[in-house]
Every structure is written in structure tokens, then in C-alpha cells.
């Protein structure tokens, strides 16, 4: 099969897909951080736009994508489904390898999908400012882009180690009009507390979330925006998998193995959920789903499935998820977007049900896979995305050994052009 990229506006979906409609058992509900009672929609009102809260609570199978959002999506969607011919030849495998390339978005990653939708919902309700956190910088730059599209102010708390290691993302955030500071900062009480404990604290996503939430709660004109983990965020990301389904239909193919890296779970859920839902509804073809994380932040492979806060200061609701504990501070690895202590409850639920297989890799073997991909397919992947590439290579080599001609699909969730110094190090 020749190398090709499949793109046409007919693949852009009109609706998001909600996997909760097809689950035979719902995940445990989030709890109020103070009362420990099941969370009510009104409990979230101080933090999120009402439209976002409605989507978070919805169990409808499909939710309409507004025309204004589809118009922005059409700037970069559909993202190409690419047949990795040269990687296949390099590995000398009978497997067919495809990847969905989200790096073509204006900010170079899948994060733009939910950023645009969340900014639209905020604008619709007259919200002026979003606060948020970012690890490697993909989310901060995506929300800053969406903010300038819909006229919102964006305040970003960026994990300190990434703020210093990844100046490219920080510069991009500023050029989109976002206000970005390193976290922990002196702008919030939670930030000051962590700096008192350690003036050179490397930061964590949990701490940055605490700061963004605290700032949002300090002013009624502010709302908070999250780039992963929550049900509504994964809902928005299903544009990836829905497009891939239509693209594969036109090829008269079905993937046998679907792979994505996981930090909070949004790009993996976005690609895989439409396929999981179809498998559950039709009870036919069994697909292997693999969620890949770094060994130094092994949220699913080593974490405990229990209720935990999404932030380090304990300000956010308690989520039933795989977690390493809200106080966990991961080492400063280059895959900054995969350094979160918790996992999306919906992904955790599918792992518990045995539908998703978790896998963890060391940083060095991930970078080696990234270099192979660059040399064969000509794209420099983000360190986060390279975890999915490593798993795809391993699966392709396994199929070579077993002499099986199966179809592998992975999500290349973003490019690594802003991470070039990580490859140098």
C-alpha cells in the first residue's frame, strides 16, 4: 500500500460522541471536596460555564457541535489519517500502521479541539476571563488561541520545569495573547505555600490546577478551564475518533489495535471512545486498546483506583480514578504533558473493565522510537506522542514475529517542534 494522507471536509462530524450512553455500568460519581457527597451540577457553577456543566452531566449519546465551533474546526480539521508506509518498511512488518495526525492544528496538538468548544461556551455566557494550568504548554497555547478567537482573556499557570525547559510554548502562549506565569507562583495562597516549602519547587500539574482554581474562585467574572480528565473534555476530543471511523470506512478497513499516550486521558479517549462505543453496541469485532504512559509517572500501571482530588491543594472535586496521590510530584521528564497524578475517570473505568490495556515505558526508549519515526515518516513527534509510537512499533514487531497482517492505529497527538531541545538533551 502506498503512503497517503486522507483529508476531506466530509469527515468532520456534526456531533460529539458520549461514551456514557453505551456503558453497561457507570463510573462512580464525583464527590464534593468538603461534604464528600455526590456532586450536584450547581456545585460546579462557581468554576465552569453552565454549558460545560450540562455536557459533563449528560448521558446523551450524541451532542451537537455548534456551527461557530465547526467553522473554527474547519481551519485545520479533518486532521489527516496517514498510512505510515516508510515506518512499516523500516520495521519489515506485515502490519499496516496508520496514524491520526493532530499536529496540524494551529497550536500543534489535539488540545485545540476542546479549547475551541470551551471558549465558545464561555463567550456565549458572557464570561470574560478563563484561568487554567498547563504542563508541557500544549493546553495553555491551545486555550490562548481559542481565547483570541472568541475574545476571552486567558491566564495560564505553567508548571515551572516546563516553563523553563520549553520556552517555545511559553512564547506561543504570549503571542496568542495569553498571560502566562510559572507555577508555583506568588499570585495565589496555594502557590505561596509550596514556595515556602521549597523555593525551587519544580511544580506539578496538581499545583498549577490549585492556583488556577483558586484564582477563578477569587473573582466572579472568572471561570476555570481544564484541558483533560473531565468527561466533557474527552467528549470534545471524540472528533478525532469519529473522523477516523469515517476515514477507515472509505478505506474498507477496521483497526485491530488502537493506541494513544495518556497523561490525563483526553487524546487517547478522543481517538478510542467512538471505536469502544461501536464495539460495545455491536458486540462484534474485538479491538485491542492500549493506553501508554511514562514509567516515572505510572498513574494507571502503578496507581490506585480510588477517590482523589484533581489538584494538590484539595480544592477540586474528588474523582474516582487511578491516581498516584494528589501530593505526587513527578520527576522533571521532557514529556511534561504526561506528568499528572490522576487519570480521567472514564479511562480508569475502561481499564477496570478490562477494555483498555495500560502500558508504561522509560523515557530513553520513547525518544529512540521518536527518532525512528522522524527518520522514516519525516515528522518530529512531541515527547508525549512518542509514547504511542513506541507502543505501535512494539505491536508491529510482535505481529511480524507472529506473521499476522493486522491494522494498527495510533494518535500522533502533537508535533515536537517546540521540544527540539529535549531531543538535544
C-alpha positions in Angstrom: 0.0 0.0 0.0 1.4 3.4 -0.9 1.9 6.1 1.7 -1.1 8.5 1.7 -3.0 11.1 3.8 -6.8 11.0 3.8 -8.4 14.5 4.1 -11.8 15.9 3.1 -14.2 18.2 4.9 -16.9 15.4 4.7 -15.1 13.7 7.5 -15.7 16.5 10.1 -18.5 15.2 12.4 -21.6 17.3 13.3 -21.8 15.8 16.8 -19.6 14.8 19.6 -19.9 11.2 20.9 -20.6 10.5 24.6 -19.4 7.0 25.6 -21.5 7.1 28.8 -24.6 6.3 26.7 -23.1 2.9 25.8 -21.7 1.8 29.2 -23.5 -1.0 31.0 -22.1 0.3 34.3 -21.4 4.0 35.1 -18.2 5.1 36.8 -18.6 6.2 40.4 -19.8 9.9 40.6 -17.5 12.8 41.6 -17.8 13.9 45.2 -17.9 17.3 46.8 -14.5 18.1 48.3 -16.0 19.3 51.6 -19.2 17.3 52.2 -17.9 14.1 50.4 -21.5 13.8 49.0 -22.1 13.1 45.3 -21.5 16.3 43.3 -24.5 18.3 42.1 -24.4 20.3 38.9 -24.8 23.6 40.8 -21.7 22.8 42.9 -19.7 23.3 39.7 -21.2 26.7 38.8 -18.5 28.8 40.6 -15.9 27.1 38.4 -17.3 26.3 35.0 -19.6 27.7 32.3 -23.1 26.3 32.6 -23.0 24.8 29.1 -19.9 22.9 30.1 -21.5 21.6 33.3 -24.5 20.3 31.2 -22.2 18.4 28.9 -20.3 17.0 31.9 -23.5 15.6 33.3 -25.1 14.4 30.0 -25.7 10.8 29.2 -27.0 11.5 25.7 -25.1 9.5 23.0 -24.5 12.5 20.7 -24.2 16.2 21.4 -24.4 18.8 18.6 -21.3 20.7 17.6 -22.3 24.4 17.2 -21.8 25.9 13.7 -19.4 28.5 15.2 -17.2 25.8 16.5 -17.4 23.7 13.3 -16.2 26.8 11.4 -13.1 27.1 13.5 -12.5 23.3 13.3 -12.6 23.6 9.5 -9.4 25.7 9.7 -7.5 22.5 10.5 -10.0 19.6 10.5 -10.3 17.0 9.4 -6.8 16.0 10.5 -5.1 13.6 8.2 -5.2 9.8 8.6 -1.8 8.8 7.3 -0.6 5.4 6.2 2.9 5.0 7.7 4.4 3.2 4.7 8.0 4.0 5.5 7.8 3.0 9.1 6.2 -0.3 8.0 9.1 -0.9 5.6 11.7 0.0 8.2 10.2 -2.5 10.6 9.7 -5.1 7.8 6.3 -6.0 9.4 3.2 -7.4 7.8 1.2 -5.0 10.0 -0.5 -1.9 8.4 0.3 1.2 10.5 -1.9 4.3 10.4 -1.7 7.4 12.5 -4.1 10.3 13.0 -2.1 13.5 13.0 -3.3 16.2 15.3 -0.2 18.2 15.0 -1.7 20.1 12.1 -3.9 22.2 14.5 -3.0 25.9 14.9 -1.2 25.1 18.2 0.3 21.8 17.1 -1.7 19.4 19.3 -5.1 17.8 19.9 -5.8 20.2 22.8 -7.3 22.8 20.3 -10.4 20.6 19.9 -11.7 21.2 23.4 -10.2 24.6 23.8 -12.3 26.0 21.0 -15.5 24.4 22.3 -14.9 25.6 25.9 -14.1 29.1 24.7 -17.3 29.2 22.7 -19.4 28.2 25.7 -17.7 30.9 27.8 -18.2 33.6 25.2 -21.9 32.5 24.8 -22.4 33.1 28.6 -20.6 36.5 28.7 -17.6 35.2 30.6 -14.6 37.5 30.1 -11.6 35.5 31.6 -10.5 31.9 31.8 -7.9 30.7 34.3 -6.1 27.4 33.5 -3.0 25.4 34.0 -0.6 23.8 31.6 2.1 21.2 31.8 4.2 21.0 28.7 2.4 24.0 27.2 0.1 22.4 24.6 -3.1 23.2 26.6 -2.0 26.7 27.6 -1.3 27.6 24.0 -4.5 25.9 22.7 -6.7 27.8 25.2 -4.8 31.1 24.4 -5.5 30.5 20.7 -9.2 29.8 21.4 -9.4 32.9 23.7 -8.2 35.2 21.0 -10.7 33.7 18.5 -13.6 34.3 20.9 -12.3 37.4 22.7 -11.5 36.0 26.1 -8.7 36.8 28.5 -6.6 33.7 29.3 -4.5 33.4 32.5 -2.2 30.4 32.4 -0.2 28.8 35.3 2.6 26.8 33.7 4.4 24.0 35.6 7.8 25.6 36.5 10.0 23.0 35.0 8.2 23.1 31.6 8.1 27.0 31.8 11.9 26.9 31.9 12.5 23.8 29.6 10.0 24.8 26.9 10.3 28.5 26.1 8.7 27.9 22.7 5.3 27.0 24.2 5.6 30.0 26.6 6.3 32.3 23.7 3.4 30.9 21.7 1.0 31.5 24.6 2.1 35.1 24.9 1.8 35.6 21.1 -1.8 34.4 21.2 -2.4 37.0 23.9 -2.3 34.7 27.0 -0.9 35.8 30.3 1.5 33.0 31.4 3.4 32.6 34.7 5.4 29.8 36.2 3.8 27.6 38.9 4.1 27.6 41.8 3.8 31.4 41.8 3.4 34.2 44.3 0.0 35.1 42.9 -2.0 32.6 44.9 -2.0 31.4 48.5 -1.6 27.8 47.4 1.4 28.8 45.2 3.0 30.7 48.1 2.6 27.7 50.4 4.5 25.5 48.0 7.2 28.1 47.5 7.7 28.4 51.3 8.3 24.6 51.5 10.7 24.7 48.6 11.7 28.0 46.8 13.0 25.9 43.8 10.0 23.6 43.6 9.8 22.2 40.0 6.0 22.4 40.1 3.4 19.9 39.1 0.1 19.9 37.2 -1.7 19.4 40.6 -0.2 22.5 42.0 -0.9 24.5 38.8 -4.5 23.4 38.9 -4.8 24.5 42.5 -3.5 28.0 41.5 -5.8 28.3 38.5 -8.9 27.1 40.5 -8.0 29.5 43.4 -7.8 32.5 41.1 -11.1 31.5 39.4 -12.9 31.3 42.7 -11.5 34.7 43.7 -13.4 36.7 41.1 -17.0 36.0 39.9 -16.1 37.3 36.5 -13.5 34.5 36.1 -14.2 30.8 35.2 -11.8 27.9 35.1 -11.0 25.7 32.1 -9.5 22.2 32.2 -7.7 20.6 29.3 -8.1 16.9 30.2 -9.6 14.4 32.7 -13.2 15.5 32.8 -16.0 13.8 30.9 -16.9 16.8 28.8 -13.3 17.4 27.7 -13.0 13.8 26.5 -16.4 14.3 24.8 -15.0 17.2 22.7 -12.0 15.2 21.7 -14.1 12.5 20.1 -13.9 14.5 16.9 -10.6 12.6 16.4 -12.1 9.1 16.6 -15.3 10.0 14.7 -13.2 11.3 11.8 -11.0 8.2 11.9 -14.0 6.0 11.7 -15.3 7.7 8.6 -11.8 7.7 7.0 -11.4 3.9 7.7 -14.9 3.2 6.2 -13.8 4.8 3.0 -10.7 2.5 3.0 -12.9 -0.5 3.8 -10.7 -1.2 6.7 -11.1 -1.5 10.5 -8.3 -1.1 13.1 -7.4 -4.1 15.2 -5.2 -2.2 17.6 -5.7 1.4 18.8 -3.0 3.2 20.7 -2.7 6.6 22.5 -0.4 8.2 25.1 -2.1 9.1 28.4 -1.4 12.0 30.8 -5.0 12.9 31.8 -6.5 10.8 29.1 -8.0 13.2 26.6 -6.2 12.3 23.3 -6.5 8.6 24.0 -10.2 8.9 24.9 -10.8 11.1 21.9 -9.4 8.6 19.4 -10.6 5.4 21.1 -14.0 6.1 22.6 -16.0 6.1 19.3 -14.4 2.7 18.5 -15.1 1.4 22.0 -18.7 2.5 21.8 -19.2 0.8 18.4 -17.6 -2.4 19.8 -19.9 -2.3 22.9 -23.0 -1.7 20.9 -22.4 -4.3 18.1 -20.6 -6.8 20.3 -18.7 -8.0 17.3 -15.0 -7.3 16.5 -12.7 -7.2 19.5 -10.3 -4.3 19.3 -7.1 -4.1 21.4 -6.9 -0.6 23.1 -3.5 0.4 24.6 -3.0 3.5 26.8 0.7 4.4 27.2 2.3 6.4 30.0 5.8 7.1 31.3 7.3 4.8 33.9 8.2 7.7 36.1 4.6 8.8 36.3 2.8 5.4 36.2 -0.7 6.6 37.0 -2.6 3.6 35.7 0.1 0.9 35.8 1.1 1.6 39.5 -1.6 4.0 40.8 -4.5 3.1 43.0 -8.2 3.2 41.8 -9.8 5.4 44.4 -11.3 8.8 45.1 -8.8 11.6 45.0 -8.6 15.4 44.4 -7.6 16.6 40.9 -5.4 19.2 42.4 -2.6 19.3 45.1 -4.4 21.8 47.5 -7.6 19.8 47.6 -9.8 22.5 46.1 -11.3 20.4 43.3 -14.0 17.7 43.4 -13.0 14.1 44.4 -12.8 11.9 41.3 -12.8 8.1 41.3 -9.8 7.5 39.2 -6.4 5.8 39.0 -4.1 8.1 41.0 -0.6 8.3 42.4 -2.0 10.7 45.1 -2.6 14.4 44.9 0.8 15.1 46.6 2.8 13.2 44.0 5.4 15.3 42.3 6.9 13.6 39.3 10.5 13.9 38.1 11.1 16.7 35.5 10.9 14.4 32.4 10.6 16.0 29.0 7.1 14.6 28.3 5.6 17.3 30.5 2.1 16.6 29.3 2.2 13.1 30.8 3.1 14.2 34.4 -0.3 14.3 36.0 -1.0 12.3 39.2 -4.5 11.2 38.1 -6.3 9.7 35.1 -9.6 10.5 33.5 -12.4 8.6 35.4 -13.8 7.3 32.1 -10.4 5.9 31.0 -9.9 4.5 34.5 -13.3 2.8 34.3 -12.4 1.1 30.9 -9.1 -0.1 32.4 -11.0 -1.6 35.3 -13.5 -3.3 32.9 -10.6 -4.8 31.0 -11.3 -3.0 27.8 -8.2 -0.8 27.9 -4.7 -2.2 28.5 -2.3 0.1 30.2 1.4 0.2 29.4 4.4 2.2 30.6 7.8 3.0 29.0 11.1 4.5 30.0 12.0 8.0 28.6 15.1 6.8 26.6 13.2 4.0 24.7 10.5 6.5 23.9 12.9 9.0 22.4 14.5 6.2 20.4 11.1 5.4 18.9 10.6 9.1 18.2 13.9 9.2 16.3 12.9 6.2 14.2 9.6 7.9 13.4 11.3 11.1 12.4 13.7 9.3 10.1 11.0 7.2 8.4 7.9 9.4 8.4 9.6 12.9 8.5 7.6 14.2 11.4 9.2 15.2 14.7 6.7 14.0 17.4 6.1 15.5 20.7 7.7 13.5 23.5 4.2 12.7 24.8 3.1 11.4 21.4 6.3 9.3 21.1 4.9 7.0 23.8 2.2 5.9 21.4 4.8 5.5 18.6 6.8 3.2 20.9 3.8 1.0 21.6 2.9 1.0 17.8 6.4 -0.2 17.0 6.3 -2.9 19.6 2.9 -4.1 18.3 4.2 -4.1 14.7 7.2 -6.1 15.7 5.0 -8.6 17.6 2.8 -9.1 14.6 6.0 -9.6 12.5 7.1 -12.4 14.8 3.6 -13.9 14.8 3.2 -13.3 11.0 -0.1 -11.5 11.3 -1.4 -8.8 9.0 -3.3 -6.6 11.3 -4.2 -2.9 11.3 -2.6 -0.6 13.9 -3.9 2.9 14.5 -2.3 5.4 16.9 -2.8 9.0 17.7 0.1 11.4 16.9 -1.4 13.9 19.3 1.1 16.7 18.5 4.3 17.7 16.8 7.6 18.2 18.7 9.0 21.3 17.1 8.8 23.2 20.4 10.5 20.3 22.1 13.6 20.2 19.9 15.9 21.0 22.8 14.6 17.9 24.6 15.9 15.8 21.7 19.3 17.6 22.0 19.5 16.8 25.8 
